[in-house]
Amino acid sequence: RELCRVLKPGGWGLIQVPHARALATADEDLSLANPQERRQRFGSTLHCRLYGRDYPQFLQDQGDWHVQVIQPADFLTSEEIARHALLPHETLFRVDKQGGAV
């Protein structure tokens, strides 16, 4: 909701989150403190959640914006992908605030 609030009408953003297409819904455990267990379950010692296929709908429900699932290879060259330390086929979420071109 905060991201939608701060985007001006017609503005857009790219959201990158821990995401697993194999999961139908998010896997979350805020109480998991062991770094090794976090790495094994969420892919990083810093994460406490892994979003699933329902994430685009979750985003859509948070604000007045259009959500599009994209990959870096859809709009960046391989050099730009490397420069920004992205993976060519990782899932990104583009949000476009209503009131502008989508």
N, C-alpha and C positions, 0 to 999 in steps of 0.2 A: 504493500500500500504506500509506503514511503517513497519508493522509486517512482510510482505513478504520480504521486503528489508533486514531486520536484521536477518532473518532466513538463515542459511547457507544451501546449497544444501544437501538434505537428512535430514534436521532438521524438527522438528515438534512442534506444539503448540496446546494448548487447549484454546478455546475462550469461555468465559461465558458472556452472555449479557442478558439484559431484553428481553424476547422472549415470544410471545403468538402464539401458533399454530392456534388459532381462527382467527387471522388477516392474510389477504392475503398479505398485504404490511405494512411497518412500519407506526406507528402513532408517529408523532413528533411535538413538539411545544416548540421551544427555548425561546419564549417570556413568557411562563407560569411561573410566579414567586411565586404564592401562594403555600406554602408547602402542605396544605390540598388538594388542587386541583391536585397537582403533585402526591400525594399519591393515590388519587382516580383514576386518569387517567393512571398513569404509575407504580403503585405499590410501589413507594418509593418517599420520598421528594427529593432525590438526582438525580432522573432521569428526562430526558426531552424527552425520546423516548422509544418506545416499538417496537422491531422488529417483523416482521411477517414471514409467510412461505417462502417468497422470500429471506430471509437472506442467505441461503446457496449459492444461485446463485449470490447474491451481493458479497459475499466473493470470490467466484470463479472468478468473473470479476475483482477483485482487484489485482490479482497476478498470478504468475506461480506456483500454488500449487493445490493439490487435497484436496477437502473439504468433510469431512464425518460427518454426524449427528449421535451422540452417546449419551448414558446416563451413569452416573456413575455406575449403576448396571451392565453395560456391561463388566466392566473391574476392578472393585474394590469390595472388600468384604464389608459387612455391617459395620464392625468396621472401615475400612478405610474411608468409606463414612461419618460416624459420626465424625471421627477425623478431616476431612477436611471441616466439616460443609456444606456438599452438600445434596441435595435431591436425593434419589435413581433414580428417573425417570425424573429429570430435563434435559432439552436439552442442550447439549454441542456441540461444533463444533471443530473437530480435523482437523488441516491443516498440510499437509505434503508437504514440499518444493520439487519441482521437482529436479531431479538429484540424488535422493536416493530412497530407497525402499519405496513403498507406502502401 
